[in-house]
Amino acid sequence: MNFDYSEEQQLLADTLKRFLATDYTFDARTKIIASTAGYSEDMWAALANMGLLGVPFDTEYGGFGGSAVDVMVVMEAIGEGLVVEPYLATVGLGGQFVARGGTKAQQQRILPALVQGQTKLALAQTEREARYDLQHVATRARRAGDGWVLDGEKCAVIHGGCADLLVVSARTAGHPTDARGISLFLVERDLPGVTMQEYRTIDNLHAVDIKFSSTPVPAEALIGPEGDGLTLIEEVVDYATALLCAEAVGAIRYANDATLAYLKSRRQFGVPIGSFQALQHRMVDMFISYEQGRSMACLACVKVDTADAAERQRAVSAAKIKIADACRHVSQEAVQLHGGMGMTEELKISHTFRRLTMIAQAFGDVDHHLERFAACG
């Protein structure tokens, strides 16, 4: 399998890398994460102006109709630059529910605004007792007149505080762990009965816990068939997981490059410490982890576009297992080889360590995906 980017993809990667190196420096990022919003509207507008928000969406809505591998190019750059803007939440999660399961009216109303940077979305799926089980949904939706009323709680909704629209999973039938009976709704964040508690995660993203108390939503807020939302949830979360693996690849590449540069410049006993063979061996192992992780991320991005459900799940779980191992190995080695300064706020490598640690847990840890990989046969 050829893991090299096409000429167009490589041009996009180079352009985005230059842009982030100039306009999204570590100092600029530090100011952004210290702000109240935790992200930059100017940077979000810049991403929209570059066409990056529209990469996977149909040309009918102002996008480019790109594949997951095309989006992987963007996600690698986001990982390398530690970009905190809600790209994955909006493009890789919320927008995908609309593009794949929404009505024509929903798509025409939301997707052009998303591509232009005017609308952000987030997925409100996780509940306290669910852990990584996507079919564990206790939040309820009951019919009320021509619409619906939501009651329940969602936790750790990444970028939910800045989202204009929430994609909310709620049970319209059955028990909390039933596969059937889950429906999806587009919910505006300022509707009556929606309360949010916002906080910062250890990797400097913003998340919210959300409570819905008799929150009214109109009938046209329903995404896809009533009670049959689990299939779409699994499809979109697998897509987002593949993109998350690509983000990890970019962060791992930065960690390797930064560590190698440090070993070449840090001197001990009159020579660069990179001349010590033991440290060279450790750098080689880090490079191998990067190459293996990137290969698996590429495979996952291909499969989420082309494979059936079972093959897609198997490929995504295999990639997440390898990526999680690489996140742990490379982030820990990078910090240790930098010494004590590797844990300081002033050094980008410590922030990369935290982001890689969170990526390893997001959408399922190693144990979860090993179990799913085995179940796929």
N, C-alpha and C positions, 0 to 999 in steps of 0.2 A: 504494500500500500504506500502511495506517495504522500508524505506528510508535508511537502513543501507548498507554500502559498502560490497561487497564480500571480501573474504580473500585476493585475489590478488589485488583488488583496495585499500584495507586498507594498504597493504604492500607498494604499490606505494606511497600512501599518506604519510606514515611514512618516507619512504626513501627520498622523495622530501623535506619534512619538515626539516629533519636533514641536508640535503645538503644546503638548503637556510639559515638555522640558523647558519651554519658554514661559508659558502662562500658568502652569500649575506646579510651580516649584514647591519644595518641601516647606519653605517659609510661607508661601501663599496658602498652602494647605493648612498649616498651623493656625493661621488667622481665620480660615473658614471654619475649622472644627471648634474654634473658641467662640464663634458667633452663636447667637441665640437659636437661629434656624438650624445650624449644623451643616449647612450646604450653601452653595452660592447660586443665586438666581442668574447672575451674569454668566457663570460657567455653564449653567443649564441652557441658557439661550445660545451660547457659543456652540455647544454640542448639537443643538437643533439647527443652527445656521450651517454647520458642516454636514448636515444630513444624517448624522449618526443615529438619531432617534427613529429614523424611518428605514433603517437597513433591512429588517425582516418583514416589513409590511408591504402590501400590494401597492403597485403604482397608482391604482385607482384612488388611493387615499394619500398620495404624495410620497409614498415610500419607494423602495428600490426592489422589492421582491427578492431579497437576498436569502441565502441559506443560513443554517446555524453556523457553518464554518465561516461565513462572512461576518457574522456577529462575533464569532470567536476572536477575530482580528481586533475588534473593539475591546472585548473583555480582557484580552492579554494586556493591552495598553492600560486599561483601567486598573488591572492588578499591579502592574509595574509602577504606575503613578500613585497608587493608593487613593484613587478618586472616591470621594464620599458622596457624590451626587447620586440620586435614586435611579440609576440606569437599569440595573437588573430588576428592581421592583416594578418599574414602569414598562420597560421594553420586553424583558424576559419573563415577567409574570402577568401583571395586570393586563397589559395590552394583548397578550397572547390569548387570554380568555375571551376577549372581545373578538379578536381576529378569527379564532377557531370555533367559537360557540355562539357568538352574538348574532342577533338578527341584523338584517341589512340596515335597518334604521339605527340600531346601536352602533354599528360600524361606521356609518356615515356621520354620525354625531360625534363620536369619540376619537376615532383613529386619526383624521386630519388634524384635530387639535393636539393630539399626542405628538404627532410627527413634527408639528410646529413649535413644540415646547410649551403649549398653553395649558395642557392637562397632564397631571401626574396621577399614577394609580399605585395601589398596593394590595397585596393579598392578605386578607384576614382569615386565616385557616387554623392556626395552632391554638389548642386549648390545653388547660393545665394538666389534665389526666391523659392526654393523647400521646405525648412524646412524639415519635416519628410516624404514628399510625394515621394515615390520611383519611381513613374511613371512620375514625373516632370523632364524631361531631355531635355535641350535645346542644349547641345553640339551636333554638327552635324558630320556625317561621309558620305562622298560622294565617289562614285566609281571613280577611276583614274587608267586606264589601267587594270592590273591584281589585283590591290590592292585597298587601300582606303586612303583617306585624312581626317584627323580630324581637326576640328576648334571648339573652345569653351573654357570654363573655369570650373574648379572644385575647391571647397574650402574645407578647414579643412580635408584634407586627412591625417589621422593619420598614422604615420610612412612612409609616402610617400617619405620622403627624403632619407631613407636608403633602399628603395625597389629596387630590380633589375628589377622587372616587375610590371607594373600597370595593374589592371583589370579596364578598362574604359568603362562606359556606354555612348553610343552615339546614336543619333537618325538618322536612315537611311530612315525614312518615317514619315509623319504625323506632327502634331502640338506638342509643348512642353509638353502638359498635356495628350496626347493620351496614352492609354494603349498599343496599338500596335505600332510597328515601332522602338522599342528600341533594339539595338544590343550591344553585348559585345566584347571587343577587348583586346588582350594582347599587351601592349605597353612597349617597353624598354625605360627606363627613359632618356637615352642619345641620343634619336633620334632627328633629326633636327626639330626645331619648338617647342620643349618642354622646357618651362621655369618654374622654381619653386621659390617660396618665402617661406622660412622656418621660423618657429617661435615655441616658447615653449608655451604649454598650461598651465593652472593654476595647473594641477596635474603633471607637470614636464614631460609630454610626448612631442614628437616633431610632428608637423603637417606641411603640406605645402598647399599653394594655387598653382594650376597648370594652366598654359595657353597653349593651343594647337593652333599653328598657321601654318596651312597648313602642318601638321605633317603626313608624309607618313607611312603607315603600310602595310605589305604584306597581301595577301589574307588569308594565313594560320594563321593570328593573330585572326581571327574571332572565338569566342567561341559560339558553338551552332548554331541554325538556325538564319538566318538574320531576324531581326524585331520581334523576339519572345523571347527577353531576360528578360522581366519583371517577368515571372513565376520563372525563375532561381534566379533572384535577390531577390525576396520575400522569396524563400526557403532558400537561403544562409544567408540572413540577419536575418531571424528567428532563424536559427541555431546559428549564432554568438550572437544574443540577449540572447538565453538560456545560452550560455557560459559566457556572460557578467554577467548574474544574478549569476552564480556560482562564478565568481570572487568577486562579491559584498559580497557573503556569507562569503568568506575567510576574506575579509577586515572587515566585521562586527564582525566576531568572534574575530579578533585581538583587535578591539576597545573595545569590551566587556571585554576581558581578561585583557587588559591594564588598563581599568578604575577600574575594580574590585581590581586589585593589588594595584592601587593608593589609593583607599578608605581604604584598609587594612593597608597601611603604613603611610598615612597622618594623623597626630594627631592634635586634637583641643580640648581644655578644658581637656587635659590630657588623652584623649581616641582616638582610631582610628575613623575617621569620618564615616567609614563603619558601625559603631555600631549605627548610627542614623537611626531610623526606616524610616524616610521620604526618605533617600537616598537608603535604601534597597528596598523600593517600586519602585523607579526609575530604579534600576538595574534589578529588576524582569521584568519590562515592556520592558527593552532593550533585555533581554534574550528571552522574548516571541516574539518580533519582529524578532530576529535571527532565532528562530525555525520555525516560519511561513514562513519567506523568504526562508530558506533552503528547506522546504517541497515543496514550489512552484517552486523553481529552479530545484529540482529533477524531478518534474512532467514535467516541460518544456523540460528538456533534454531527457526524455523518449519519449515525444510526437514528437519531431523533427525527431526522428528516425522511429517512428511507425505509426503516424496518417496521415490522409488525410489533404489536405490544410486547410480546414475550422476548423477542430479540432485542428490542429497545431497552427494556428493563434490565436485561442481562448485561448489555454493553454499558449502560449508565452506572449500574452498581459496580461493575468491574473497574470502571474509571474512577468512581468515587473512593473505592477501597485503595487503589494505587495512589491517588492524589492525596488522600488523608495521610497515608504513610509518608509520602514525600513532604507534605506540609510539616509534619512533626519532625522528621529527620533534618530537613534543611533549615527550618527555623531555629531549632535547638543548636545545631552545629554553628550556624551563622552567629548567633549570640555568644556562644562559648568561645569561638575563635576571635571575636572582637574583644573579649575580656569584659571587665566590669562596665566599660562604657557602652557595651552593647545593650544594656538595660536602661539607659538614660532616655528621658523624653526628648532630648536635643538631637538624638541620632535616629535617622529614618529606619534603621534596621530593627529597632525595638517596636516600632509601629507595624512593620512588616511581620514581625513575630506574632503580634497580637491578631492581625488580620488572618494570617495563615492558621492560627489556632482556632479561630471562629469558623473559617471555611471548612476545616476538618470535621466540625460538628454539624454544620448547617445541612438541612435536608436529609439527615441520617448519618450517624457515625459509622465507623468500620464494622462494628458488630451488627448493626442493623442491615447494612448492605451485604455483608457476608451471608446473613440469613436469607435475604431476598435473592441473592445470586444463586444460592443453593436451591431455593424453591423454584427458580426458573428452569431448572433441569440442565 
